[in-house]
Amino acid sequence: MFCGINYRYVDYSFYTNENSVAQNMAEINLNWNIYKKLLFSVYYEGTFERQNKYSRIYLNLTQRF
């Protein structure tokens, strides 16, 4: 089993105007070898801005032969 956690802060500044967009991004992933050739993965990514919030969840099941 493997687990990872990541955090990033990004501040986008645009040359065309004085606006900027600050984002806080969090990621969590979990990988689990159920059997020798069977892998299950879950990945979550969240992006948090002042006015907007975005979330993504990816699920993956891999069978090797």
N, C-alpha and C positions, 0 to 999 in steps of 0.2 A: 504494500500500500504506500502511496506517495501523496503528499498534500503540499500545496504551495499557496502563499498569500502575497499579494503585491499591492502597493499603493503608489500613485503618481499624482503630482500636481502640475498642471500645465496652464500657462497664462499666454493666450494668443493676443498679440498686438498687431493691428493692421496699419499699414502705411497710408492707406487711402482716407482714413478718418481717425478720430481720436478714441474710438471705442476699443475695448479689449474684452476678451471672454476668458474667464478663469474657470477651469474644470478640475474637479477632484475625481480621480478614477480609482476604483478598487477592483481587484481580481482575486478570485478564490478558485482553485482547481483541486480535484481529487481523482486519482487514478488507482484502480484496484485490479490486480491480477486475480481473477476468481479461480481460474485453473491455469495450467501451464500455457495454454494457447488462447485463453479467453480473457479479454480486457474490457473493463467498464470505466468510462471517464465522465465526469461532470465538471463543467466550467461555468463560472458566473462572472460577468463583467458589469459593473455599474458606473455610470458617468453622471456626476452631480454638478450642475451649474446653479447659478443663483435662482433662475426661474424655471429651469427644465431638469428633469431626471430621466435617464435612459437606463434600461436594464436588458441584459441578454443572458440567456441560459442555453448552453449547448450540452447535449447528451450524446454519448458515443458508445457503441457496443461493437467490439472487434473480435472476430473469430479467425484465427490463423490455422492453416492446414499444413 
